[in-house]
Amino acid sequence: MTQRTAEPVEGPLEGYVVDQGPVSQRQKAHQAWRHAETIKRLSDRLISLGPFGLGLDGVLAWVPGAGLVYGLGAGGLLIFHALQSGASGPTLARMAAYLAADNLSDTVPVLGWAVDTLFPGHLMAAKALQKDIESRHGLPDEIDPKTRKKRRLKTARR
């Protein structure tokens, strides 16, 4: 099997990148992994205390309408990235279930908002997507497998 990459195009389409095969699918999947990490952190882990976290989803849940709009937008973005990365059907179904539970709780005033604040639906959906990507393409190169965070480059002290 030959590996192909995305290369810039010369001529009238100069500056555009053409998708040229399997290597690009791996790159798309790793980009989706990174986007899922960002959505996970913003939605449910801006502030962490042990196993508990609070993010934009929990805070905006208390603003009528805003929580639902944010939840649907962030959830839709996760599903979009899952489709772009070629996630499996069971993974998509699990993500949809997590996101539906998270967003449906927003429709019930006060009690539903409290549930939405505590239920990390975006985090669970993002983790499901990341696991699917890791099983098919591995972790992105810049992510340390032990800490599951970006590797830090060590610099020499002067």
ZIWOPE-V910621 format. One record per residue. N is the residue number from 1. RES is the residue in one letter. PHI is phi in radians with two decimals (999 if undefined). NEAR is the number of other ideal C-beta (glycine too) atoms within 12 Angstrom. D_LAST is the distance of its C-alpha to the last C-alpha in Angstrom with 2 decimals. Layout:
N:RES:PHI:NEAR:D_LAST + N:RES:PHI:NEAR:D_LAST
This chain:
1:M:999:6:47.14 + 2:T:-1.60:8:45.20 + 3:Q:-1.65:13:42.18 + 4:R:-2.11:16:42.32 + 5:T:-2.22:17:39.75 + 6:A:-1.46:20:39.93 + 7:E:-2.21:16:39.72 + 8:P:-1.10:13:40.05 + 9:V:-1.74:14:43.61 + 10:E:-1.66:11:44.67 + 11:G:1.66:9:47.73 + 12:P:-1.13:7:49.40 + 13:L:-1.78:11:47.17 + 14:E:-0.98:11:43.94 + 15:G:1.73:10:40.98 + 16:Y:-1.53:13:42.57 + 17:V:-1.96:16:41.40 + 18:V:-1.77:17:44.13 + 19:D:-1.29:18:44.07 + 20:Q:-2.08:17:44.81 + 21:G:2.29:17:45.06 + 22:P:-1.05:19:43.69 + 23:V:-1.09:19:39.98 + 24:S:-1.13:23:40.30 + 25:Q:-1.11:24:41.96 + 26:R:-1.15:27:38.94 + 27:Q:-1.12:26:36.67 + 28:K:-1.09:29:39.13 + 29:A:-1.12:33:39.18 + 30:H:-1.18:29:35.41 + 31:Q:-1.16:24:35.45 + 32:A:-1.10:36:38.23 + 33:W:-1.05:39:36.16 + 34:R:-1.15:27:33.36 + 35:H:-1.11:29:36.04 + 36:A:-1.08:42:37.64 + 37:E:-1.08:32:34.38 + 38:T:-1.14:26:34.14 + 39:I:-1.11:41:37.82 + 40:K:-1.04:37:37.59 + 41:R:-1.16:26:34.79 + 42:L:-1.17:28:36.50 + 43:S:-1.32:43:39.97 + 44:D:-2.32:41:39.60 + 45:R:-2.48:27:36.10 + 46:L:-1.16:22:34.66 + 47:I:-2.14:16:34.97 + 48:S:-2.07:15:34.98 + 49:L:-2.28:9:36.39 + 50:G:1.08:7:36.56 + 51:P:-1.38:10:39.04 + 52:F:-1.78:16:40.15 + 53:G:-2.61:26:38.74 + 54:L:-2.33:25:39.85 + 55:G:-2.40:34:39.35 + 56:L:-1.05:31:41.14 + 57:D:-1.07:48:44.10 + 58:G:-1.21:35:44.82 + 59:V:-1.25:22:44.46 + 60:L:-1.26:31:46.51 + 61:A:-1.06:38:49.18 + 62:W:-1.47:23:50.49 + 63:V:-1.80:20:51.10 + 64:P:-0.91:16:54.37 + 65:G:1.58:16:53.92 + 66:A:-1.17:20:50.20 + 67:G:-1.10:38:49.24 + 68:L:-1.16:28:51.62 + 69:V:-1.10:19:50.42 + 70:Y:-1.11:31:46.75 + 71:G:-1.05:43:47.67 + 72:L:-1.18:26:49.76 + 73:G:-1.15:23:47.18 + 74:A:-1.15:38:44.25 + 75:G:-1.14:38:46.62 + 76:G:-1.09:21:47.96 + 77:L:-1.14:28:44.49 + 78:L:-1.09:47:43.74 + 79:I:-1.11:34:47.07 + 80:F:-1.01:23:46.41 + 81:H:-1.17:36:43.10 + 82:A:-1.12:38:44.90 + 83:L:-1.14:22:47.58 + 84:Q:-1.11:25:45.13 + 85:S:-1.50:37:43.33 + 86:G:1.36:23:46.70 + 87:A:-1.06:36:46.65 + 88:S:-1.24:20:49.61 + 89:G:-1.02:13:52.74 + 90:P:-1.06:16:52.31 + 91:T:-1.15:33:48.77 + 92:L:-1.06:25:50.11 + 93:A:-1.13:18:52.96 + 94:R:-1.12:26:50.73 + 95:M:-1.06:42:48.46 + 96:A:-1.08:27:51.59 + 97:A:-1.15:20:52.95 + 98:Y:-1.05:35:49.81 + 99:L:-1.22:40:49.69 + 100:A:-1.12:22:53.46 + 101:A:-1.07:25:53.36 + 102:D:-1.13:41:50.51 + 103:N:-1.39:35:52.28 + 104:L:-1.18:22:55.79 + 105:S:-1.14:29:54.80 + 106:D:-1.18:36:53.92 + 107:T:-1.39:22:57.59 + 108:V:-1.69:17:58.82 + 109:P:-1.08:18:58.28 + 110:V:0.98:15:56.47 + 111:L:-1.09:14:56.74 + 112:G:-1.13:24:55.41 + 113:W:-1.15:28:52.57 + 114:A:-1.13:17:51.61 + 115:V:-1.09:25:51.74 + 116:D:-1.10:39:49.62 + 117:T:-1.12:31:46.99 + 118:L:-1.62:23:46.79 + 119:F:-1.58:33:47.37 + 120:P:-1.52:35:44.22 + 121:G:-1.09:41:46.15 + 122:H:-1.15:47:43.49 + 123:L:-1.09:39:40.97 + 124:M:-1.17:32:43.54 + 125:A:-1.17:42:44.49 + 126:A:-1.13:43:40.89 + 127:K:-1.13:29:40.24 + 128:A:-1.08:35:43.46 + 129:L:-1.12:47:42.35 + 130:Q:-1.10:37:38.91 + 131:K:-1.09:26:40.59 + 132:D:-1.09:32:43.01 + 133:I:-1.13:36:40.33 + 134:E:-1.10:26:38.32 + 135:S:-1.22:19:41.51 + 136:R:-1.70:23:42.28 + 137:H:-2.19:28:38.95 + 138:G:1.39:17:36.25 + 139:L:-1.29:26:33.20 + 140:P:-1.03:28:31.26 + 141:D:-1.02:15:28.43 + 142:E:-1.46:18:25.62 + 143:I:-1.71:22:27.16 + 144:D:-1.36:14:26.23 + 145:P:-1.12:13:29.63 + 146:K:-1.34:8:28.82 + 147:T:-1.63:11:27.62 + 148:R:1.04:18:29.44 + 149:K:-2.24:15:26.63 + 150:K:-1.06:15:24.24 + 151:R:-1.25:15:21.50 + 152:R:-1.78:10:18.00 + 153:L:-1.36:8:15.52 + 154:K:-1.48:6:12.57 + 155:T:-1.90:6:9.30 + 156:A:-1.27:5:6.44 + 157:R:-1.45:4:3.75 + 158:R:-1.74:3:0.00
